[in-house]
Amino acid sequence: MTKPILIIQHEETEGPGYIYDWATEKQMPLSVINPQKSPFPQSGFSGVIILGGMMNVCERERLPWLANEIAWVKNCIELPIPILGICLGAQILAYALEAEVRQLPQEEMGWLPIRSTTALNFNLESVFQAHSYFFEIPEGAICLAESDLCPHQAFLFSERIMGLQFHLEWSSEDIAQLFPEYFKTYGSSEKLHQQGRDFLYKILDTHFYKLDNLR
């Protein structure tokens, strides 16, 4: 039986979104835990996806569970499994890889363009951003994308660990629930959601589905 992909969900309102749809389509089991309420498993999962949250890495002393999560992620990095971090999750991954996490001079909020910095072409017009902190690139990792306000939007480490500062997993319904005033003012674009969803599926296919089938 296929081991589940472990989802680390920090906020009740920030779920897996399109990741759940992808897993259903691929018949990949998911296991979701809230690190503020549940202990971290030490085995029994085939990969890890760390979602976003309102907190940041700098609050680890105030939030003991966050310090525990960072320590647990460091252990996961040593395992031969794929790991994907999104927004806060990417910052946790970078910090666990001994990179700095810093505050931006200006937060990124809403649909904003990004640029590829390597041959891996993100081919995305705009992605949805909601963050005021960003990660430095860990030693040995590759920076994959940048934006005008944030020099590091994505990184890849050791071919199986990826961090994304932006949200490809959110649907228009998710954005409307999380940011009602923004959604009321600016709405959303099904075209941009489709582009993001397709690229997210490509990442998940490459790093989780195909690797799992090779085991």
Helices and strands as residue ranges (DSSP letters): E 5-8, H 18-26, E 30-33, E 47-50, G 57-59, H 64-77, E 83-86, H 88-96, E 101-112, E 115-116, E 127-135, E 142-146, E 154-157, E 161-164, H 172-178, H 180-186, H 190-204, I 205-209, H 210-214
